[in-house]
Amino acid sequence: MWALKLLLVPAAIYLLLVALLFFMQTSMLFPARYVGPPAPLPPSAERLELAVPPDLRLRGVHIAASAPSAERTLILGFGGNAADAGTTALLLHDLFPQAEIVSFYYRGYAPSGGRPGAAAFKEDAPHILDAMRARFSPGRTIAVGFSVGTGVAASLAARRPVDGLILVTPFDSLGRVAAGHYRWAPVRWLFRHPLEPARDLAGVRTPVAIVAAERDDVVVPARTAALRGAVPNLVYDRTIPGVGHNSIYDHPAFMGTMREALDRVASRPAPAS
């Protein structure tokens, strides 16, 4: 009897941990209360507001081009987890001053309304694209995703035509990323927030650029490698050596790599369907 009780205790603890993982996964994956501090924006920046179903409002940031190109380029930025939209917009403006830059706070991340979740992010992205295209009438539109935002950008490309994708520290499947971090749990059966870039991009001919971190311990190299093999039109692929998931942005090669990525996707239009 005592032996049975000793076996039941760890089993009960395990089941409790699995239950906590299931019910807390939204706040663990999308820590909406911990949005990074806002960056000081330039005078050309403007605050945006967009109504999306079901009666929600998303807030975003637009930074006008400081050195406009002959063909007006709109870059939509999909930030990393808990990244401030203004910070994402400012990073993209520094990288691509010739483009109109737009980035929105994800649903559930203040000051945007609603509750966060992968399905919500994927639903909102086409609304953002359609509204910004109507407003700016760009000659071309490039979606740039960072970390978890690579999954949102990939889902957008599967639902709307864009002229290029730049994916920074991307993954093939958010569920597989989570499973790698929680090997002790049956993540496959627990996971409720699928983001599946490999599946989304499998039939998409949009030119794609991948920028990875050699020592990424959040999105491990195997997850990025699996995405590479699934992208039909991978036109640029660079791994910055010696950097991690977050330190990649501080590496001297990052700016040049991103600009080269934009040049490459912009010069390789998607084949006609």
N, C-alpha and C positions, 0 to 999 in steps of 0.2 A: 504493500500500500504506500509506504513512504517513497519507494522507488518510483511509483507511478506519479506521485505528487511532484517529485523532483523533476520529472520529465514534463509535466504539465506547466510548470512555472515558466521555463524558457519559451515554451510554445505560446503561452498566453502573452508574454512580453513581445515576442515576434509579431503576433497578430495585431497587438496594439500599435506597434511601430508601423506596420503596413497600413493599418486604418488611418493613422495620423498622416502618413505620406499621401494617401488617397484624398483625404478631406482638406489637407493644407497645400496641395500642389499648386493651386492657383496663386496663392500668396507667395509661395516659394519660387515659382517660375516668373511671376510678374509682380515684383515688390513695388506696387504703385505708390506706396507712402514714402518711398525713398528716392524720388526723382533728384538727380544731381543738381547742384547749384547752377543758376542761370549765368550765362556769360554776358558781359557787357556788349551790347549790339551796336553796330555803326548807325549813323543818322539815316542811312538809306533803308534800314530795316522797318518792317511794318508788321503789325499783329493781324492775324487772320482769324476768321470765324467761319465755320462751315456747318450747316445743318445736315444731319444724316439720320436715316431711319434707325430706331423708331422714336422720333422726336428727341434726338440728342444733338448736342453741339460739340464740335471739336475745335480746338484752338491750335493755331500754328504760327509760323514765322516765315516771312518772305524777305529776302535780301536781294535788292536789285543788282543787276550786273554793273560793275564799275568799269569794265572794259568790254563793251558788247562786241560780239563777233558778227560777221556778215549774215550768218544764219542763226536766228535767235534760238538759243538752247535753254530748255527748261530742265533742271535737275531736281528730282524728287528724292529727298533723303529720308530713309527709314532707319532710325537710330537704334543703338544697342539698348539693352535692358536698363530701364530707369534713366536713360540719358535725357537731358533737357533738350527740347526741340530747338531752342535758340542756340545751344552749344553745337548741336549737329549742323544747323544751318550755317553757323559761323565757320566751322571746320570746312564745310563744303565751299563756302565763299572764298576762304583763303586758298583752297586748292584750285578752284575754278572761277576766278573773278569775272570771266567773260560770260558766265551763265546766270540766268535767273534761278535763284535757289529757293526751294520751299521745303519745309519740314513741319510735320504736325506732331503734337503730343498724342500718343496712343490713347484710345478710349480707356477711361478709368484712371488715367494719369493726369492729375490736375495740371492745368485748368480745364482739360477736356472732361466731359461728363461720361456717365455710364460706368460699366464694370469691365475690367480687363479680361482678355482671353484670346486665344489664337483665332477662334472663329470670328470674333468681333474685329480683330485687326485685319483679317482677310476681307471681311465685308466692307470695311471702311475705305480700304486702299483704292478700289475703283471709283468711289465717289470723289475722293481727293483728286485723283488723276483727271476725271472728267471735268471737275470744276476748275482746276488750274489750267487745263488746256483751253477751256472756254474763255478764261480770263486773259491768258497771255498769248494765245495763238502762236505757239512756238513752231519753228521749222522742224525741230526734233526734240524728243523727250527721252531722257536717260534716268533710270531708277538706280539709286545707289543704296545698298543695304549694308548695315554693320551688325555683325553678330546675329542676334535674334531677328533683326530687321532684314537679314538676307532671306529668311523664310517668307516674310511679308512681301518683299520685292519679287521673289520668285513666283509667289502665288498671283501677284498682280500681272506679271508677264504671261501667265497662263490664261488670264481672263480678259486682258486688254492688250492690244498691240503697243509695244514701246520700241524705241529705236536702239536701245542697248541696256545692258545690266552690268553693274560693277558690284561684286559681292566681296566684302571684306570679312575675313575669318568666318567663312560660311560652313554649313554642314549639309549633310544629305537628308537627315531626319532628326527633328528635335526629340522625338521619342527615343531614338537610338543614342543620342547624346545623353539624355537623362538616364537611360539604362546603364551606360558606361560609368556613371557616377554613383549609381545605387545598384551595384551588382547583386546585393543580397536580397533585393526585392523583385517581385514579379511585375516590373514596370510595364511590360507589354500589355498586361491586362488592367493595369491601373490608370494608364495615361489617358487624359481627357483633352489635351490641347495639341492636336497634331499640326505640325508645320513640316511639310514634306517637299523641300526644294527638288530633290532628285526626281520624284514622281511628277511634280508640276512642270519641270523643264524638259522632261523626256521627249515631248512632242513639239517643243517650241524652238523655232529657228532664229530667235532673237540672238544677236551677238552678245556673248557673255565674257566678262573678265573676272578672274578670281585672284584675289590678293590674300595670301595666307601668312600666318606667323609660324616660324619653324618650331618654336618651343611652346606652342599653345597647349595649355593644360585645362582649358575649358571646352573648346572644340578640338579634340585631339586630332592629329594629322590623318588618322584613318577615316574619320568622318568627312573631312574635306576631300580626301582621295576618292571616296565613294561617290561624292558629288561630281568630281571631274569626269569620272567614267560614264556619268549619266547625261551630261550636257552635250547636245548634238552640235552646237556651234560655239565651241570654246575658242575664242580668238586671242586670248591673253591669259597667261597663267604665271604668276610670280609668287615665290615664297621668300619673305624677308628673313634673312638668317639671324639667329641669336635673340629673337624677341618673343614675347608672350602675347597672350590674348589682348591685354590692355597696353602693354608697353610698345606695341607696334606703331602707335601713333606718334611716338617720340623719336623714332629712328630717323636718321637723316635721309634715308632712301625712300621714306614713305611718300613724301610729296611728289617726287619725280616718278615713282611707281604709279601713283594714282593718275597723274597727268598722262602718262604713257598709256594707261588703261583706257582713259577716256578717248584719246586719239585713236586707239585701236578699235574700240567698239563703234565709234562714230564713223570710221572709214570703211566699216564692213557692214553694209546694210543687210538686213535679213532677206534671204531669197524669197522671191515671190511665191505665194502659195498657189 
